[in-house]
Amino acid sequence: MFQPLDPLLHSELRLAIVSLLIGVEEAEFPYIKEQTGATAGNLSVQLDKLSTAGYIEVEKTFKGKKPCTICRMTGAGHQAFENYVEALKSYLNVK
């Protein structure tokens, strides 16, 4: 039987963000924007959704006088991604 897919992670951009963050300790907003090809506005909205769900942590700081947004996965985000991958495997019939 198919396992349910987390609708929050099933979005293409949110899945790309989490897939990117899962492999690094943290990433800055411009890097995530460049890697995903998202617009700044759409990326901001999706980061907010992931943050509200507790999947990522968003830290807003400054580099000199320029604002700097840093994102990192949370423990809950790691678990949600792992669960998503396992659920996806049930669709692919992979053990």
N, CA, C and O of each residue as an XYZ file, in Angstrom:
380
protein
N       0.839     -1.185      0.000
C       0.000      0.000      0.000
C       0.887      1.254      0.000
O       1.984      1.251      0.558
N       0.402      2.298     -0.622
C       1.163      3.534     -0.697
C       1.088      4.308      0.619
O       0.024      4.418      1.229
N       2.219      4.833      1.039
C       2.260      5.678      2.224
C       1.918      7.108      1.796
O       2.243      7.510      0.678
N       1.271      7.875      2.667
C       0.942      9.259      2.299
C       2.198     10.118      2.189
O       3.135      9.977      2.974
N       2.199     11.010      1.200
C       3.311     11.942      1.004
C       3.009     13.245      1.732
O       1.896     13.761      1.642
N       3.973     13.770      2.439
C       3.830     15.027      3.165
C       3.534     16.136      2.147
O       4.395     16.454      1.327
N       2.342     16.726      2.183
C       1.994     17.742      1.187
C       2.894     18.971      1.255
O       3.073     19.656      0.247
N       3.456     19.259      2.409
C       4.353     20.400      2.534
C       5.636     20.160      1.746
O       6.157     21.082      1.118
N       6.147     18.937      1.771
C       7.376     18.621      1.054
C       7.124     18.226     -0.392
O       8.065     18.162     -1.184
N       5.890     17.965     -0.748
C       5.586     17.499     -2.100
C       5.579     18.630     -3.129
O       5.501     18.376     -4.331
N       5.661     19.864     -2.664
C       5.788     21.011     -3.556
C       7.199     21.012     -4.144
O       8.173     20.790     -3.425
N       7.307     21.260     -5.447
C       8.602     21.194     -6.118
C       9.646     22.118     -5.490
O      10.775     21.690     -5.248
N       9.293     23.366     -5.224
C      10.266     24.304     -4.681
C      10.612     23.964     -3.232
O      11.783     24.006     -2.855
N       9.614     23.628     -2.416
C       9.912     23.288     -1.022
C      10.766     22.025     -0.943
O      11.657     21.933     -0.099
N      10.502     21.055     -1.815
C      11.317     19.847     -1.843
C      12.745     20.178     -2.266
O      13.695     19.613     -1.725
N      12.905     21.082     -3.221
C      14.244     21.496     -3.661
C      14.991     22.193     -2.524
O      16.184     21.958     -2.330
N      14.306     23.035     -1.785
C      14.926     23.749     -0.667
C      15.416     22.758      0.385
O      16.564     22.819      0.825
N      14.533     21.849      0.778
C      14.881     20.879      1.810
C      15.975     19.936      1.311
O      16.881     19.589      2.069
N      15.902     19.524      0.061
C      16.933     18.656     -0.512
C      18.291     19.346     -0.503
O      19.317     18.705     -0.281
N      18.295     20.626     -0.740
C      19.536     21.401     -0.712
C      20.061     21.533      0.716
O      21.249     21.331      0.968
N      19.174     21.870      1.642
C      19.591     22.104      3.024
C      19.985     20.821      3.756
O      20.784     20.865      4.692
N      19.440     19.700      3.347
C      19.727     18.434      4.030
C      21.212     18.082      3.930
O      21.750     17.394      4.798
N      21.872     18.555      2.872
C      23.271     18.205      2.651
C      24.282     19.226      3.149
O      25.487     19.015      3.007
N      23.820     20.325      3.728
C      24.736     21.359      4.221
C      24.328     21.752      5.639
O      23.198     21.516      6.064
N      25.256     22.347      6.347
C      24.945     22.790      7.705
C      23.966     23.966      7.677
O      23.023     24.029      8.467
N      24.211     24.897      6.747
C      23.338     26.052      6.582
C      23.592     26.658      5.206
O      24.610     26.386      4.570
N      22.656     27.478      4.761
C      22.804     28.135      3.457
C      22.168     29.520      3.533
O      21.165     29.731      4.216
N      22.779     30.450      2.815
C      22.252     31.811      2.761
C      21.224     31.926      1.644
O      21.257     31.181      0.664
N      20.317     32.870      1.814
C      19.216     33.099      0.891
C      19.663     33.190     -0.573
O      19.073     32.519     -1.419
N      20.689     34.001     -0.908
C      21.077     34.103     -2.329
C      21.526     32.764     -2.925
O      21.263     32.484     -4.095
N      22.195     31.947     -2.126
C      22.643     30.633     -2.600
C      21.440     29.735     -2.890
O      21.390     29.076     -3.929
N      20.482     29.711     -1.980
C      19.279     28.891     -2.178
C      18.521     29.387     -3.404
O      18.046     28.587     -4.210
N      18.410     30.702     -3.544
C      17.724     31.304     -4.690
C      18.395     30.884     -5.996
O      17.726     30.496     -6.953
N      19.714     30.967     -6.022
C      20.468     30.608     -7.225
C      20.320     29.115     -7.559
O      20.105     28.752     -8.716
N      20.436     28.273     -6.561
C      20.382     26.828     -6.779
C      18.996     26.345     -7.197
O      18.878     25.398     -7.975
N      17.951     26.986     -6.688
C      16.587     26.552     -6.994
C      15.995     27.262     -8.202
O      15.034     26.776     -8.798
N      16.561     28.410     -8.569
C      16.017     29.178     -9.677
C      14.726     29.898     -9.321
O      13.994     30.341    -10.206
N      14.446     30.016     -8.031
C      13.214     30.662     -7.575
C      13.359     32.176     -7.587
O      14.468     32.708     -7.535
N      12.230     32.855     -7.655
C      12.248     34.307     -7.484
C      12.391     34.591     -5.987
O      12.066     33.742     -5.157
N      12.869     35.768     -5.651
C      13.052     36.128     -4.242
C      11.726     36.070     -3.481
O      11.672     35.568     -2.358
N      10.668     36.579     -4.089
C       9.363     36.582     -3.428
C       8.831     35.185     -3.172
O       8.373     34.885     -2.069
N       8.886     34.322     -4.192
C       8.389     32.958     -4.029
C       9.240     32.199     -3.018
O       8.710     31.458     -2.190
N      10.546     32.378     -3.081
C      11.428     31.699     -2.135
C      11.111     32.126     -0.710
O      11.060     31.289      0.191
N      10.901     33.409     -0.497
C      10.560     33.906      0.841
C       9.295     33.249      1.379
O       9.246     32.843      2.540
N       8.282     33.145      0.541
C       7.013     32.533      0.947
C       7.220     31.061      1.319
O       6.695     30.588      2.326
N       7.987     30.351      0.500
C       8.183     28.920      0.746
C       9.059     28.683      1.986
O       8.825     27.738      2.739
N      10.059     29.535      2.195
C      10.877     29.422      3.405
C      10.024     29.662      4.644
O      10.193     28.995      5.664
N       9.110     30.617      4.546
C       8.209     30.905      5.660
C       7.334     29.699      5.972
O       7.129     29.374      7.142
N       6.816     29.032      4.950
C       5.974     27.844      5.158
C       6.768     26.727      5.834
O       6.271     26.071      6.749
N       8.001     26.517      5.378
C       8.839     25.469      5.971
C       9.225     25.826      7.407
O       9.302     24.954      8.272
N       9.464     27.099      7.648
C       9.807     27.563      8.990
C       8.620     27.423      9.941
O       8.777     26.967     11.074
N       7.440     27.814      9.479
C       6.227     27.706     10.289
C       5.954     26.255     10.667
O       5.476     25.977     11.767
N       6.254     25.332      9.760
C       6.056     23.903     10.027
C       7.129     23.342     10.961
O       6.998     22.225     11.462
N       8.192     24.120     11.192
C       9.264     23.657     12.056
C      10.299     22.809     11.348
O      11.130     22.171     11.996
N      10.259     22.794     10.004
C      11.195     21.977      9.223
C      12.548     22.661      9.041
O      13.579     21.998      8.923
N      12.535     23.993      9.020
C      13.790     24.735      8.903
C      13.797     25.859      9.924
O      12.760     26.258     10.454
N      14.991     26.353     10.181
C      15.184     27.508     11.042
C      15.722     28.628     10.161
O      16.648     28.420      9.377
N      15.141     29.803     10.291
C      15.568     30.951      9.496
C      16.123     31.998     10.450
O      15.440     32.449     11.369
N      17.372     32.373     10.214
C      18.040     33.385     11.040
C      18.305     34.618     10.186
O      18.910     34.531      9.117
N      17.852     35.746     10.664
C      18.064     37.010      9.943
C      19.118     37.809     10.697
O      18.941     38.161     11.864
N      20.223     38.088     10.002
C      21.331     38.832     10.594
C      21.782     39.901      9.596
O      21.082     40.209      8.631
N      22.943     40.444      9.846
C      23.541     41.412      8.930
C      24.980     41.023      8.648
O      25.685     40.515      9.520
N      25.404     41.269      7.415
C      26.805     41.177      7.021
C      27.202     42.608      6.728
O      26.919     43.144      5.657
N      27.859     43.213      7.691
C      28.107     44.647      7.572
C      26.772     45.358      7.690
O      26.084     45.241      8.704
N      26.411     46.093      6.652
C      25.133     46.803      6.660
C      24.070     46.099      5.824
O      22.936     46.569      5.730
N      24.440     44.966      5.215
C      23.497     44.243      4.351
C      22.780     43.149      5.131
O      23.415     42.413      5.887
N      21.462     43.031      4.956
C      20.738     41.939      5.616
C      21.198     40.584      5.068
O      21.544     40.452      3.894
N      21.191     39.596      5.942
C      21.621     38.247      5.571
C      20.656     37.246      6.195
O      20.476     37.225      7.413
N      20.042     36.422      5.361
C      19.124     35.393      5.834
C      19.815     34.043      5.692
O      20.245     33.656      4.606
N      19.911     33.335      6.816
C      20.566     32.029      6.854
C      19.523     30.977      7.216
O      18.748     31.153      8.156
N      19.512     29.883      6.460
C      18.554     28.810      6.690
C      19.286     27.527      7.038
O      20.361     27.241      6.511
N      18.679     26.756      7.940
C      19.229     25.444      8.287
C      18.089     24.494      8.644
O      17.020     24.918      9.085
N      18.338     23.213      8.446
C      17.339     22.191      8.777
C      17.240     22.041     10.292
O      18.213     22.255     11.016
N      16.054     21.672     10.756
C      15.851     21.329     12.164
C      15.793     19.805     12.269
O      15.760     19.104     11.258
N      15.781     19.312     13.482
C      15.617     17.875     13.693
C      14.302     17.388     13.100
O      14.246     16.325     12.482
N      13.246     18.173     13.292
C      11.934     17.814     12.741
C      11.978     17.799     11.214
O      11.340     16.963     10.576
N      12.736     18.731     10.636
C      12.876     18.776      9.179
C      13.606     17.561      8.643
O      13.222     17.000      7.616
N      14.661     17.155      9.339
C      15.397     15.948      8.937
C      14.476     14.738      8.967
O      14.473     13.923      8.044
N      13.689     14.628     10.041
C      12.776     13.490     10.178
C      11.693     13.523      9.108
O      11.360     12.488      8.530
N      11.145     14.693      8.840
C      10.100     14.823      7.818
C      10.642     14.439      6.445
O       9.954     13.775      5.670
N      11.876     14.854      6.139
C      12.477     14.512      4.857
C      12.707     13.004      4.759
O      12.428     12.392      3.727
N      13.213     12.415      5.833
C      13.434     10.966      5.860
C      12.116     10.219      5.655
O      12.063      9.255      4.891
N      11.060     10.656      6.329
C       9.738     10.038      6.172
C       9.225     10.201      4.742
O       8.629      9.280      4.182
N       9.458     11.375      4.156
C       9.016     11.640      2.791
C       9.713     10.690      1.810
O       9.076     10.122      0.923
N      11.016     10.529      1.981
C      11.784      9.646      1.101
C      11.284      8.204      1.239
O      11.137      7.501      0.240
N      11.026      7.768      2.461
C      10.515      6.408      2.681
C       9.142      6.241      2.035
O       8.866      5.213      1.415
N       8.286      7.242      2.178
C       6.957      7.178      1.567
C       7.073      7.132      0.041
O       6.353      6.382     -0.619
N       7.973      7.928     -0.508
C       8.176      7.945     -1.955
C       8.639      6.575     -2.451
O       8.247      6.134     -3.531
N       9.466      5.916     -1.665
C       9.939      4.576     -2.036
C       8.772      3.599     -2.185
O       8.824      2.685     -3.008
N       7.729      3.794     -1.391
C       6.572      2.890     -1.491
C       5.890      3.041     -2.860
O       5.287      2.092     -3.359
N       5.987      4.227     -3.462
C       5.423      4.451     -4.793
C       6.324      3.850     -5.869
O       5.856      3.441     -6.932
N       7.597      3.806     -5.582
C       8.572      3.295     -6.546
C       8.839      1.812     -6.354
O       9.550      1.185     -7.138
N       8.254      1.265     -5.294
C       8.437     -0.144     -4.956
C       9.914     -0.462     -4.735
O      10.418     -1.485     -5.198
N      10.599      0.433     -4.017
C      12.015      0.273     -3.721
C      12.138     -0.103     -2.241
O      11.464      0.470     -1.385
N      12.992     -1.053     -1.963
C      13.195     -1.480     -0.563
C      14.448     -0.877      0.003
O      14.781     -1.121      1.162
